[in-house]
């Protein structure tokens, strides 16, 4: 299976002036309009989790949309 485009976001609380914000915001983002196969996307997600979160135990949500080719 090939995925035509993807968007990966990571939310977290940022620090400013020694204080942690109360509201979560996007801390990391990766988007692409280039095709990637399913296995490569799963590896990418796993690698990003290691790089961005260092095993913080974040929840992961996935939303998939199938569209007719135009």
mmJSON file of the N, C-alpha and C atoms, coordinates in Angstrom:
{"data_MODEL":{"atom_site":{
"group_PDB":["ATOM","ATOM","ATOM","ATOM","ATOM","ATOM","ATOM","ATOM","ATOM","ATOM","ATOM","ATOM","ATOM","ATOM","ATOM","ATOM","ATOM","ATOM","ATOM","ATOM","ATOM","ATOM","ATOM","ATOM","ATOM","ATOM","ATOM","ATOM","ATOM","ATOM","ATOM","ATOM","ATOM","ATOM","ATOM","ATOM","ATOM","ATOM","ATOM","ATOM","ATOM","ATOM","ATOM","ATOM","ATOM","ATOM","ATOM","ATOM","ATOM","ATOM","ATOM","ATOM","ATOM","ATOM","ATOM","ATOM","ATOM","ATOM","ATOM","ATOM","ATOM","ATOM","ATOM","ATOM","ATOM","ATOM","ATOM","ATOM","ATOM","ATOM","ATOM","ATOM","ATOM","ATOM","ATOM","ATOM","ATOM","ATOM","ATOM","ATOM","ATOM","ATOM","ATOM","ATOM","ATOM","ATOM","ATOM","ATOM","ATOM","ATOM","ATOM","ATOM","ATOM","ATOM","ATOM","ATOM","ATOM","ATOM","ATOM","ATOM","ATOM","ATOM","ATOM","ATOM","ATOM","ATOM","ATOM","ATOM","ATOM","ATOM","ATOM","ATOM","ATOM","ATOM","ATOM","ATOM","ATOM","ATOM","ATOM","ATOM","ATOM","ATOM","ATOM","ATOM","ATOM","ATOM","ATOM","ATOM","ATOM","ATOM","ATOM","ATOM","ATOM","ATOM","ATOM","ATOM","ATOM","ATOM","ATOM","ATOM","ATOM","ATOM","ATOM","ATOM","ATOM","ATOM","ATOM","ATOM","ATOM","ATOM","ATOM","ATOM","ATOM","ATOM","ATOM","ATOM","ATOM","ATOM","ATOM","ATOM","ATOM","ATOM","ATOM","ATOM","ATOM","ATOM","ATOM","ATOM","ATOM","ATOM","ATOM","ATOM","ATOM","ATOM","ATOM","ATOM","ATOM","ATOM","ATOM","ATOM","ATOM","ATOM","ATOM","ATOM","ATOM","ATOM","ATOM","ATOM","ATOM","ATOM","ATOM","ATOM","ATOM","ATOM","ATOM","ATOM","ATOM","ATOM","ATOM","ATOM","ATOM","ATOM","ATOM","ATOM","ATOM","ATOM","ATOM","ATOM","ATOM","ATOM"],
"id":[1,2,3,4,5,6,7,8,9,10,11,12,13,14,15,16,17,18,19,20,21,22,23,24,25,26,27,28,29,30,31,32,33,34,35,36,37,38,39,40,41,42,43,44,45,46,47,48,49,50,51,52,53,54,55,56,57,58,59,60,61,62,63,64,65,66,67,68,69,70,71,72,73,74,75,76,77,78,79,80,81,82,83,84,85,86,87,88,89,90,91,92,93,94,95,96,97,98,99,100,101,102,103,104,105,106,107,108,109,110,111,112,113,114,115,116,117,118,119,120,121,122,123,124,125,126,127,128,129,130,131,132,133,134,135,136,137,138,139,140,141,142,143,144,145,146,147,148,149,150,151,152,153,154,155,156,157,158,159,160,161,162,163,164,165,166,167,168,169,170,171,172,173,174,175,176,177,178,179,180,181,182,183,184,185,186,187,188,189,190,191,192,193,194,195,196,197,198,199,200,201,202,203,204,205,206,207,208,209,210],
"type_symbol":["N","C","C","N","C","C","N","C","C","N","C","C","N","C","C","N","C","C","N","C","C","N","C","C","N","C","C","N","C","C","N","C","C","N","C","C","N","C","C","N","C","C","N","C","C","N","C","C","N","C","C","N","C","C","N","C","C","N","C","C","N","C","C","N","C","C","N","C","C","N","C","C","N","C","C","N","C","C","N","C","C","N","C","C","N","C","C","N","C","C","N","C","C","N","C","C","N","C","C","N","C","C","N","C","C","N","C","C","N","C","C","N","C","C","N","C","C","N","C","C","N","C","C","N","C","C","N","C","C","N","C","C","N","C","C","N","C","C","N","C","C","N","C","C","N","C","C","N","C","C","N","C","C","N","C","C","N","C","C","N","C","C","N","C","C","N","C","C","N","C","C","N","C","C","N","C","C","N","C","C","N","C","C","N","C","C","N","C","C","N","C","C","N","C","C","N","C","C","N","C","C","N","C","C","N","C","C","N","C","C"],
"label_atom_id":["N","CA","C","N","CA","C","N","CA","C","N","CA","C","N","CA","C","N","CA","C","N","CA","C","N","CA","C","N","CA","C","N","CA","C","N","CA","C","N","CA","C","N","CA","C","N","CA","C","N","CA","C","N","CA","C","N","CA","C","N","CA","C","N","CA","C","N","CA","C","N","CA","C","N","CA","C","N","CA","C","N","CA","C","N","CA","C","N","CA","C","N","CA","C","N","CA","C","N","CA","C","N","CA","C","N","CA","C","N","CA","C","N","CA","C","N","CA","C","N","CA","C","N","CA","C","N","CA","C","N","CA","C","N","CA","C","N","CA","C","N","CA","C","N","CA","C","N","CA","C","N","CA","C","N","CA","C","N","CA","C","N","CA","C","N","CA","C","N","CA","C","N","CA","C","N","CA","C","N","CA","C","N","CA","C","N","CA","C","N","CA","C","N","CA","C","N","CA","C","N","CA","C","N","CA","C","N","CA","C","N","CA","C","N","CA","C","N","CA","C","N","CA","C","N","CA","C","N","CA","C","N","CA","C","N","CA","C","N","CA","C","N","CA","C"],
"label_alt_id":[null,null,null,null,null,null,null,null,null,null,null,null,null,null,null,null,null,null,null,null,null,null,null,null,null,null,null,null,null,null,null,null,null,null,null,null,null,null,null,null,null,null,null,null,null,null,null,null,null,null,null,null,null,null,null,null,null,null,null,null,null,null,null,null,null,null,null,null,null,null,null,null,null,null,null,null,null,null,null,null,null,null,null,null,null,null,null,null,null,null,null,null,null,null,null,null,null,null,null,null,null,null,null,null,null,null,null,null,null,null,null,null,null,null,null,null,null,null,null,null,null,null,null,null,null,null,null,null,null,null,null,null,null,null,null,null,null,null,null,null,null,null,null,null,null,null,null,null,null,null,null,null,null,null,null,null,null,null,null,null,null,null,null,null,null,null,null,null,null,null,null,null,null,null,null,null,null,null,null,null,null,null,null,null,null,null,null,null,null,null,null,null,null,null,null,null,null,null,null,null,null,null,null,null,null,null,null,null,null,null],
"label_comp_id":["UNK","UNK","UNK","UNK","UNK","UNK","UNK","UNK","UNK","UNK","UNK","UNK","UNK","UNK","UNK","UNK","UNK","UNK","UNK","UNK","UNK","UNK","UNK","UNK","UNK","UNK","UNK","UNK","UNK","UNK","UNK","UNK","UNK","UNK","UNK","UNK","UNK","UNK","UNK","UNK","UNK","UNK","UNK","UNK","UNK","UNK","UNK","UNK","UNK","UNK","UNK","UNK","UNK","UNK","UNK","UNK","UNK","UNK","UNK","UNK","UNK","UNK","UNK","UNK","UNK","UNK","UNK","UNK","UNK","UNK","UNK","UNK","UNK","UNK","UNK","UNK","UNK","UNK","UNK","UNK","UNK","UNK","UNK","UNK","UNK","UNK","UNK","UNK","UNK","UNK","UNK","UNK","UNK","UNK","UNK","UNK","UNK","UNK","UNK","UNK","UNK","UNK","UNK","UNK","UNK","UNK","UNK","UNK","UNK","UNK","UNK","UNK","UNK","UNK","UNK","UNK","UNK","UNK","UNK","UNK","UNK","UNK","UNK","UNK","UNK","UNK","UNK","UNK","UNK","UNK","UNK","UNK","UNK","UNK","UNK","UNK","UNK","UNK","UNK","UNK","UNK","UNK","UNK","UNK","UNK","UNK","UNK","UNK","UNK","UNK","UNK","UNK","UNK","UNK","UNK","UNK","UNK","UNK","UNK","UNK","UNK","UNK","UNK","UNK","UNK","UNK","UNK","UNK","UNK","UNK","UNK","UNK","UNK","UNK","UNK","UNK","UNK","UNK","UNK","UNK","UNK","UNK","UNK","UNK","UNK","UNK","UNK","UNK","UNK","UNK","UNK","UNK","UNK","UNK","UNK","UNK","UNK","UNK","UNK","UNK","UNK","UNK","UNK","UNK","UNK","UNK","UNK","UNK","UNK","UNK"],
"label_asym_id":["A","A","A","A","A","A","A","A","A","A","A","A","A","A","A","A","A","A","A","A","A","A","A","A","A","A","A","A","A","A","A","A","A","A","A","A","A","A","A","A","A","A","A","A","A","A","A","A","A","A","A","A","A","A","A","A","A","A","A","A","A","A","A","A","A","A","A","A","A","A","A","A","A","A","A","A","A","A","A","A","A","A","A","A","A","A","A","A","A","A","A","A","A","A","A","A","A","A","A","A","A","A","A","A","A","A","A","A","A","A","A","A","A","A","A","A","A","A","A","A","A","A","A","A","A","A","A","A","A","A","A","A","A","A","A","A","A","A","A","A","A","A","A","A","A","A","A","A","A","A","A","A","A","A","A","A","A","A","A","A","A","A","A","A","A","A","A","A","A","A","A","A","A","A","A","A","A","A","A","A","A","A","A","A","A","A","A","A","A","A","A","A","A","A","A","A","A","A","A","A","A","A","A","A","A","A","A","A","A","A"],
"label_entity_id":["1","1","1","1","1","1","1","1","1","1","1","1","1","1","1","1","1","1","1","1","1","1","1","1","1","1","1","1","1","1","1","1","1","1","1","1","1","1","1","1","1","1","1","1","1","1","1","1","1","1","1","1","1","1","1","1","1","1","1","1","1","1","1","1","1","1","1","1","1","1","1","1","1","1","1","1","1","1","1","1","1","1","1","1","1","1","1","1","1","1","1","1","1","1","1","1","1","1","1","1","1","1","1","1","1","1","1","1","1","1","1","1","1","1","1","1","1","1","1","1","1","1","1","1","1","1","1","1","1","1","1","1","1","1","1","1","1","1","1","1","1","1","1","1","1","1","1","1","1","1","1","1","1","1","1","1","1","1","1","1","1","1","1","1","1","1","1","1","1","1","1","1","1","1","1","1","1","1","1","1","1","1","1","1","1","1","1","1","1","1","1","1","1","1","1","1","1","1","1","1","1","1","1","1","1","1","1","1","1","1"],
"label_seq_id":[1,1,1,2,2,2,3,3,3,4,4,4,5,5,5,6,6,6,7,7,7,8,8,8,9,9,9,10,10,10,11,11,11,12,12,12,13,13,13,14,14,14,15,15,15,16,16,16,17,17,17,18,18,18,19,19,19,20,20,20,21,21,21,22,22,22,23,23,23,24,24,24,25,25,25,26,26,26,27,27,27,28,28,28,29,29,29,30,30,30,31,31,31,32,32,32,33,33,33,34,34,34,35,35,35,36,36,36,37,37,37,38,38,38,39,39,39,40,40,40,41,41,41,42,42,42,43,43,43,44,44,44,45,45,45,46,46,46,47,47,47,48,48,48,49,49,49,50,50,50,51,51,51,52,52,52,53,53,53,54,54,54,55,55,55,56,56,56,57,57,57,58,58,58,59,59,59,60,60,60,61,61,61,62,62,62,63,63,63,64,64,64,65,65,65,66,66,66,67,67,67,68,68,68,69,69,69,70,70,70],
"pdbx_PDB_ins_code":[null,null,null,null,null,null,null,null,null,null,null,null,null,null,null,null,null,null,null,null,null,null,null,null,null,null,null,null,null,null,null,null,null,null,null,null,null,null,null,null,null,null,null,null,null,null,null,null,null,null,null,null,null,null,null,null,null,null,null,null,null,null,null,null,null,null,null,null,null,null,null,null,null,null,null,null,null,null,null,null,null,null,null,null,null,null,null,null,null,null,null,null,null,null,null,null,null,null,null,null,null,null,null,null,null,null,null,null,null,null,null,null,null,null,null,null,null,null,null,null,null,null,null,null,null,null,null,null,null,null,null,null,null,null,null,null,null,null,null,null,null,null,null,null,null,null,null,null,null,null,null,null,null,null,null,null,null,null,null,null,null,null,null,null,null,null,null,null,null,null,null,null,null,null,null,null,null,null,null,null,null,null,null,null,null,null,null,null,null,null,null,null,null,null,null,null,null,null,null,null,null,null,null,null,null,null,null,null,null,null],
"Cartn_x":[0.843,0.0,0.888,0.459,1.184,0.318,0.945,0.283,0.735,-0.231,0.089,0.632,0.147,0.679,0.363,1.134,0.928,1.317,0.745,1.044,1.203,2.308,2.577,2.814,2.034,2.145,2.431,3.215,3.446,3.072,2.221,1.788,2.474,2.725,3.318,3.219,3.64,3.652,5.058,5.127,6.426,6.785,8.042,8.552,8.908,8.568,8.925,9.171,10.295,10.673,10.638,11.049,11.112,9.783,8.726,7.394,6.859,6.182,5.575,4.193,3.897,2.579,1.499,0.291,-0.839,-1.496,-1.319,-1.965,-0.963,-1.408,-0.549,-0.571,0.556,0.661,1.547,1.584,2.411,3.874,4.627,6.052,6.909,6.391,7.094,6.069,6.511,5.602,6.406,5.862,6.456,5.321,5.384,4.371,5.062,4.389,4.94,3.819,3.995,3.084,3.683,4.819,5.456,4.99,4.817,4.323,5.326,4.794,5.614,4.85,5.553,4.841,4.526,3.533,3.03,4.085,4.931,5.969,6.96,7.312,8.241,7.619,6.316,5.639,5.643,5.382,5.408,6.796,7.831,9.202,9.492,9.032,9.229,8.569,7.34,6.627,7.383,7.853,8.603,9.904,10.612,11.849,11.59,10.499,10.166,9.805,9.109,8.776,10.049,11.022,12.309,13.021,13.057,13.794,13.1,11.794,11.065,10.739,10.452,9.901,10.79,11.766,12.673,11.9,10.906,10.113,9.329,8.686,7.848,6.506,6.154,4.869,3.694,3.87,2.796,1.689,0.458,-0.65,-0.52,-0.915,-0.836,-2.243,-2.631,-3.914,-3.651,-4.406,-4.245,-5.598,-5.613,-6.818,-6.435,-7.184,-6.872,-8.069,-7.796,-8.833,-8.542,-9.512,-9.414,-10.207,-9.576,-10.246,-10.124,-11.102,-11.043,-9.892,-9.191,-8.143,-8.783,-8.168,-8.704,-7.933],
"Cartn_y":[-1.177,0.0,1.24,2.251,3.517,4.622,5.485,6.643,7.842,8.589,9.675,10.924,11.229,12.351,12.122,12.764,12.567,13.82,13.925,15.013,14.38,14.664,14.108,15.293,15.36,16.446,15.873,16.592,16.25,17.46,17.224,18.286,18.149,19.264,19.254,20.63,20.699,21.975,22.548,23.826,24.481,25.225,25.597,26.347,27.759,28.735,30.126,30.815,31.467,32.177,31.267,30.024,29.071,28.478,28.753,28.228,27.416,26.32,25.475,26.015,26.098,26.589,25.604,26.118,25.274,24.62,25.233,24.769,24.026,22.912,22.184,22.877,22.828,23.367,22.44,22.668,21.832,22.14,21.1,21.262,20.722,19.752,19.185,18.906,19.011,18.752,18.257,17.277,16.785,16.518,17.129,16.9,16.605,15.848,15.545,15.245,15.709,15.379,14.307,13.736,12.675,11.318,10.409,9.07,8.297,7.509,6.644,5.338,4.221,2.957,2.785,1.966,1.797,1.373,0.427,-0.041,1.065,1.85,2.959,4.028,4.272,5.248,4.787,3.508,2.993,3.127,2.834,2.998,4.469,5.359,6.785,7.249,6.825,7.199,6.708,5.477,4.912,5.697,6.022,6.791,8.208,8.836,10.171,10.15,9.118,8.98,8.93,8.148,8.076,9.429,10.086,11.349,12.511,12.605,13.736,13.583,12.343,12.165,11.39,10.675,9.891,9.043,8.344,7.381,8.043,9.171,9.85,9.161,8.245,7.561,8.384,9.057,9.866,8.969,9.478,8.802,9.057,8.084,8.222,8.078,9.016,8.958,8.908,8.095,7.97,8.189,9.013,9.229,8.982,8.13,7.764,8.092,8.694,9.047,8.411,7.69,7.13,8.017,8.488,9.36,8.779,9.097,8.718,9.488,8.822,9.51,10.481,11.625,12.67,12.677],
"Cartn_z":[0.0,0.0,0.0,-0.756,-0.813,-0.209,0.546,1.124,0.29,-0.246,-1.17,-0.483,0.698,1.47,2.938,3.79,5.228,5.997,7.187,8.118,9.492,10.139,11.468,12.401,13.484,14.445,15.827,16.597,17.992,18.84,19.832,20.723,22.073,22.684,24.015,24.635,25.876,26.586,26.506,26.193,26.051,27.336,27.417,28.57,28.131,28.964,28.699,30.033,30.144,31.37,32.591,32.41,33.52,33.928,33.162,33.487,32.321,32.658,31.627,31.287,29.995,29.572,29.996,30.152,30.545,29.335,28.172,26.943,26.06,25.479,24.54,23.18,22.5,21.151,20.328,19.031,18.164,18.443,18.833,19.109,17.969,17.212,16.06,14.969,13.705,12.592,11.394,10.703,9.459,8.483,7.314,6.28,4.963,4.114,2.805,1.822,0.588,-0.506,-1.402,-0.989,-1.764,-1.256,-2.175,-1.861,-0.997,-0.053,0.799,0.984,1.046,1.253,2.744,3.026,4.381,5.39,5.029,5.952,6.269,5.278,5.506,6.399,6.236,7.082,8.536,8.768,10.142,10.757,9.983,10.49,10.784,9.91,10.1,11.395,11.635,12.861,14.089,14.048,15.165,15.404,14.333,14.456,14.978,14.519,15.002,16.481,16.902,18.326,19.163,18.714,19.428,19.424,18.278,18.145,18.864,18.742,19.301,20.78,21.216,22.563,23.515,22.997,23.836,24.845,24.348,25.128,26.265,25.978,26.967,27.167,26.286,26.426,25.918,24.805,24.221,23.666,23.675,23.003,21.51,20.704,19.255,18.682,17.824,17.125,15.63,14.921,13.476,12.818,11.781,10.975,9.517,8.847,7.468,6.587,5.436,4.489,3.142,2.604,1.265,0.32,-0.766,-1.719,-3.115,-3.956,-5.358,-6.015,-6.922,-7.659,-8.633,-8.781,-9.679,-10.952],
"occupancy":[1.0,1.0,1.0,1.0,1.0,1.0,1.0,1.0,1.0,1.0,1.0,1.0,1.0,1.0,1.0,1.0,1.0,1.0,1.0,1.0,1.0,1.0,1.0,1.0,1.0,1.0,1.0,1.0,1.0,1.0,1.0,1.0,1.0,1.0,1.0,1.0,1.0,1.0,1.0,1.0,1.0,1.0,1.0,1.0,1.0,1.0,1.0,1.0,1.0,1.0,1.0,1.0,1.0,1.0,1.0,1.0,1.0,1.0,1.0,1.0,1.0,1.0,1.0,1.0,1.0,1.0,1.0,1.0,1.0,1.0,1.0,1.0,1.0,1.0,1.0,1.0,1.0,1.0,1.0,1.0,1.0,1.0,1.0,1.0,1.0,1.0,1.0,1.0,1.0,1.0,1.0,1.0,1.0,1.0,1.0,1.0,1.0,1.0,1.0,1.0,1.0,1.0,1.0,1.0,1.0,1.0,1.0,1.0,1.0,1.0,1.0,1.0,1.0,1.0,1.0,1.0,1.0,1.0,1.0,1.0,1.0,1.0,1.0,1.0,1.0,1.0,1.0,1.0,1.0,1.0,1.0,1.0,1.0,1.0,1.0,1.0,1.0,1.0,1.0,1.0,1.0,1.0,1.0,1.0,1.0,1.0,1.0,1.0,1.0,1.0,1.0,1.0,1.0,1.0,1.0,1.0,1.0,1.0,1.0,1.0,1.0,1.0,1.0,1.0,1.0,1.0,1.0,1.0,1.0,1.0,1.0,1.0,1.0,1.0,1.0,1.0,1.0,1.0,1.0,1.0,1.0,1.0,1.0,1.0,1.0,1.0,1.0,1.0,1.0,1.0,1.0,1.0,1.0,1.0,1.0,1.0,1.0,1.0,1.0,1.0,1.0,1.0,1.0,1.0,1.0,1.0,1.0,1.0,1.0,1.0],
"B_iso_or_equiv":[0.0,0.0,0.0,0.0,0.0,0.0,0.0,0.0,0.0,0.0,0.0,0.0,0.0,0.0,0.0,0.0,0.0,0.0,0.0,0.0,0.0,0.0,0.0,0.0,0.0,0.0,0.0,0.0,0.0,0.0,0.0,0.0,0.0,0.0,0.0,0.0,0.0,0.0,0.0,0.0,0.0,0.0,0.0,0.0,0.0,0.0,0.0,0.0,0.0,0.0,0.0,0.0,0.0,0.0,0.0,0.0,0.0,0.0,0.0,0.0,0.0,0.0,0.0,0.0,0.0,0.0,0.0,0.0,0.0,0.0,0.0,0.0,0.0,0.0,0.0,0.0,0.0,0.0,0.0,0.0,0.0,0.0,0.0,0.0,0.0,0.0,0.0,0.0,0.0,0.0,0.0,0.0,0.0,0.0,0.0,0.0,0.0,0.0,0.0,0.0,0.0,0.0,0.0,0.0,0.0,0.0,0.0,0.0,0.0,0.0,0.0,0.0,0.0,0.0,0.0,0.0,0.0,0.0,0.0,0.0,0.0,0.0,0.0,0.0,0.0,0.0,0.0,0.0,0.0,0.0,0.0,0.0,0.0,0.0,0.0,0.0,0.0,0.0,0.0,0.0,0.0,0.0,0.0,0.0,0.0,0.0,0.0,0.0,0.0,0.0,0.0,0.0,0.0,0.0,0.0,0.0,0.0,0.0,0.0,0.0,0.0,0.0,0.0,0.0,0.0,0.0,0.0,0.0,0.0,0.0,0.0,0.0,0.0,0.0,0.0,0.0,0.0,0.0,0.0,0.0,0.0,0.0,0.0,0.0,0.0,0.0,0.0,0.0,0.0,0.0,0.0,0.0,0.0,0.0,0.0,0.0,0.0,0.0,0.0,0.0,0.0,0.0,0.0,0.0,0.0,0.0,0.0,0.0,0.0,0.0],
"pdbx_formal_charge":[null,null,null,null,null,null,null,null,null,null,null,null,null,null,null,null,null,null,null,null,null,null,null,null,null,null,null,null,null,null,null,null,null,null,null,null,null,null,null,null,null,null,null,null,null,null,null,null,null,null,null,null,null,null,null,null,null,null,null,null,null,null,null,null,null,null,null,null,null,null,null,null,null,null,null,null,null,null,null,null,null,null,null,null,null,null,null,null,null,null,null,null,null,null,null,null,null,null,null,null,null,null,null,null,null,null,null,null,null,null,null,null,null,null,null,null,null,null,null,null,null,null,null,null,null,null,null,null,null,null,null,null,null,null,null,null,null,null,null,null,null,null,null,null,null,null,null,null,null,null,null,null,null,null,null,null,null,null,null,null,null,null,null,null,null,null,null,null,null,null,null,null,null,null,null,null,null,null,null,null,null,null,null,null,null,null,null,null,null,null,null,null,null,null,null,null,null,null,null,null,null,null,null,null,null,null,null,null,null,null],
"auth_seq_id":[1,1,1,2,2,2,3,3,3,4,4,4,5,5,5,6,6,6,7,7,7,8,8,8,9,9,9,10,10,10,11,11,11,12,12,12,13,13,13,14,14,14,15,15,15,16,16,16,17,17,17,18,18,18,19,19,19,20,20,20,21,21,21,22,22,22,23,23,23,24,24,24,25,25,25,26,26,26,27,27,27,28,28,28,29,29,29,30,30,30,31,31,31,32,32,32,33,33,33,34,34,34,35,35,35,36,36,36,37,37,37,38,38,38,39,39,39,40,40,40,41,41,41,42,42,42,43,43,43,44,44,44,45,45,45,46,46,46,47,47,47,48,48,48,49,49,49,50,50,50,51,51,51,52,52,52,53,53,53,54,54,54,55,55,55,56,56,56,57,57,57,58,58,58,59,59,59,60,60,60,61,61,61,62,62,62,63,63,63,64,64,64,65,65,65,66,66,66,67,67,67,68,68,68,69,69,69,70,70,70],
"auth_comp_id":["UNK","UNK","UNK","UNK","UNK","UNK","UNK","UNK","UNK","UNK","UNK","UNK","UNK","UNK","UNK","UNK","UNK","UNK","UNK","UNK","UNK","UNK","UNK","UNK","UNK","UNK","UNK","UNK","UNK","UNK","UNK","UNK","UNK","UNK","UNK","UNK","UNK","UNK","UNK","UNK","UNK","UNK","UNK","UNK","UNK","UNK","UNK","UNK","UNK","UNK","UNK","UNK","UNK","UNK","UNK","UNK","UNK","UNK","UNK","UNK","UNK","UNK","UNK","UNK","UNK","UNK","UNK","UNK","UNK","UNK","UNK","UNK","UNK","UNK","UNK","UNK","UNK","UNK","UNK","UNK","UNK","UNK","UNK","UNK","UNK","UNK","UNK","UNK","UNK","UNK","UNK","UNK","UNK","UNK","UNK","UNK","UNK","UNK","UNK","UNK","UNK","UNK","UNK","UNK","UNK","UNK","UNK","UNK","UNK","UNK","UNK","UNK","UNK","UNK","UNK","UNK","UNK","UNK","UNK","UNK","UNK","UNK","UNK","UNK","UNK","UNK","UNK","UNK","UNK","UNK","UNK","UNK","UNK","UNK","UNK","UNK","UNK","UNK","UNK","UNK","UNK","UNK","UNK","UNK","UNK","UNK","UNK","UNK","UNK","UNK","UNK","UNK","UNK","UNK","UNK","UNK","UNK","UNK","UNK","UNK","UNK","UNK","UNK","UNK","UNK","UNK","UNK","UNK","UNK","UNK","UNK","UNK","UNK","UNK","UNK","UNK","UNK","UNK","UNK","UNK","UNK","UNK","UNK","UNK","UNK","UNK","UNK","UNK","UNK","UNK","UNK","UNK","UNK","UNK","UNK","UNK","UNK","UNK","UNK","UNK","UNK","UNK","UNK","UNK","UNK","UNK","UNK","UNK","UNK","UNK"],
"auth_asym_id":["A","A","A","A","A","A","A","A","A","A","A","A","A","A","A","A","A","A","A","A","A","A","A","A","A","A","A","A","A","A","A","A","A","A","A","A","A","A","A","A","A","A","A","A","A","A","A","A","A","A","A","A","A","A","A","A","A","A","A","A","A","A","A","A","A","A","A","A","A","A","A","A","A","A","A","A","A","A","A","A","A","A","A","A","A","A","A","A","A","A","A","A","A","A","A","A","A","A","A","A","A","A","A","A","A","A","A","A","A","A","A","A","A","A","A","A","A","A","A","A","A","A","A","A","A","A","A","A","A","A","A","A","A","A","A","A","A","A","A","A","A","A","A","A","A","A","A","A","A","A","A","A","A","A","A","A","A","A","A","A","A","A","A","A","A","A","A","A","A","A","A","A","A","A","A","A","A","A","A","A","A","A","A","A","A","A","A","A","A","A","A","A","A","A","A","A","A","A","A","A","A","A","A","A","A","A","A","A","A","A"],
"auth_atom_id":["N","CA","C","N","CA","C","N","CA","C","N","CA","C","N","CA","C","N","CA","C","N","CA","C","N","CA","C","N","CA","C","N","CA","C","N","CA","C","N","CA","C","N","CA","C","N","CA","C","N","CA","C","N","CA","C","N","CA","C","N","CA","C","N","CA","C","N","CA","C","N","CA","C","N","CA","C","N","CA","C","N","CA","C","N","CA","C","N","CA","C","N","CA","C","N","CA","C","N","CA","C","N","CA","C","N","CA","C","N","CA","C","N","CA","C","N","CA","C","N","CA","C","N","CA","C","N","CA","C","N","CA","C","N","CA","C","N","CA","C","N","CA","C","N","CA","C","N","CA","C","N","CA","C","N","CA","C","N","CA","C","N","CA","C","N","CA","C","N","CA","C","N","CA","C","N","CA","C","N","CA","C","N","CA","C","N","CA","C","N","CA","C","N","CA","C","N","CA","C","N","CA","C","N","CA","C","N","CA","C","N","CA","C","N","CA","C","N","CA","C","N","CA","C","N","CA","C","N","CA","C","N","CA","C","N","CA","C","N","CA","C","N","CA","C"],
"pdbx_PDB_model_num":[1,1,1,1,1,1,1,1,1,1,1,1,1,1,1,1,1,1,1,1,1,1,1,1,1,1,1,1,1,1,1,1,1,1,1,1,1,1,1,1,1,1,1,1,1,1,1,1,1,1,1,1,1,1,1,1,1,1,1,1,1,1,1,1,1,1,1,1,1,1,1,1,1,1,1,1,1,1,1,1,1,1,1,1,1,1,1,1,1,1,1,1,1,1,1,1,1,1,1,1,1,1,1,1,1,1,1,1,1,1,1,1,1,1,1,1,1,1,1,1,1,1,1,1,1,1,1,1,1,1,1,1,1,1,1,1,1,1,1,1,1,1,1,1,1,1,1,1,1,1,1,1,1,1,1,1,1,1,1,1,1,1,1,1,1,1,1,1,1,1,1,1,1,1,1,1,1,1,1,1,1,1,1,1,1,1,1,1,1,1,1,1,1,1,1,1,1,1,1,1,1,1,1,1,1,1,1,1,1,1]
}}}
